[in-house]
């Protein structure tokens, strides 16, 4: 595996990323921020992971939100 020192998502699984966003925002707010059924209609980590792994545009939105929310907070 190649090193990616400038990639803030390197080493973070999609499941960990999604779990953190659900902790911060909750499913309802997450569904408002990113309007996809897996966040608004009977949401679960498992169904959301299945959808995000098959839908690049939605995964990109989730990754961008994570970067904006979590990584931005960690910088000094």
C-alpha positions in Angstrom: 0.0 0.0 0.0 1.3 3.4 -0.9 1.7 6.2 1.7 -0.7 9.1 1.3 0.5 11.7 3.9 -1.6 14.5 2.4 -4.8 12.6 2.1 -6.8 13.2 5.3 -9.1 10.2 4.5 -6.2 7.7 4.3 -6.7 4.9 6.7 -10.3 5.8 7.6 -12.9 3.2 6.6 -16.2 4.3 5.1 -18.0 2.7 8.1 -15.9 4.8 10.6 -16.5 7.9 8.6 -20.3 7.3 8.4 -20.5 6.4 12.0 -18.8 9.6 13.1 -21.2 11.7 10.9 -24.2 10.0 12.5 -22.8 10.7 15.9 -22.3 14.4 15.1 -25.5 15.0 13.1 -27.9 12.1 13.6 -29.7 10.5 10.7 -32.4 13.2 10.4 -29.9 16.0 9.9 -27.7 13.9 7.7 -30.7 13.2 5.5 -31.3 17.0 5.2 -27.7 17.7 4.4 -27.3 14.9 1.9 -30.8 14.0 0.5 -30.6 10.2 -0.2 -33.1 7.6 0.9 -30.7 5.5 2.8 -30.4 8.5 5.3 -34.1 9.4 5.4 -36.1 6.1 5.0 -35.4 3.6 7.8 -31.6 4.4 7.9 -29.0 2.1 9.1 -25.2 1.9 8.8 -25.4 -1.4 6.8 -27.9 -0.1 4.2 -26.1 3.2 3.9 -22.7 1.5 3.3 -24.2 -0.7 0.6 -25.6 2.4 -1.2 -22.5 4.5 -0.8 -20.2 1.8 -2.1 -22.3 1.6 -5.3 -22.9 5.3 -5.7 -19.7 7.4 -6.2 -21.5 10.8 -6.2 -23.1 10.1 -2.9 -20.0 8.7 -1.4 -18.1 11.9 -2.5 -20.7 14.1 -0.7 -20.3 12.1 2.5 -16.5 12.3 2.3 -16.7 16.0 1.7 -19.0 16.5 4.7 -16.7 14.4 6.8 -13.7 16.5 5.8 -15.6 19.7 6.4 -16.9 18.6 9.8 -14.4 16.3 11.4 -11.0 17.0 9.9 -11.5 20.8 9.9 -12.2 20.6 13.7 -9.0 18.7 14.3 -6.7 21.3 12.8 -5.2 23.7 15.3 
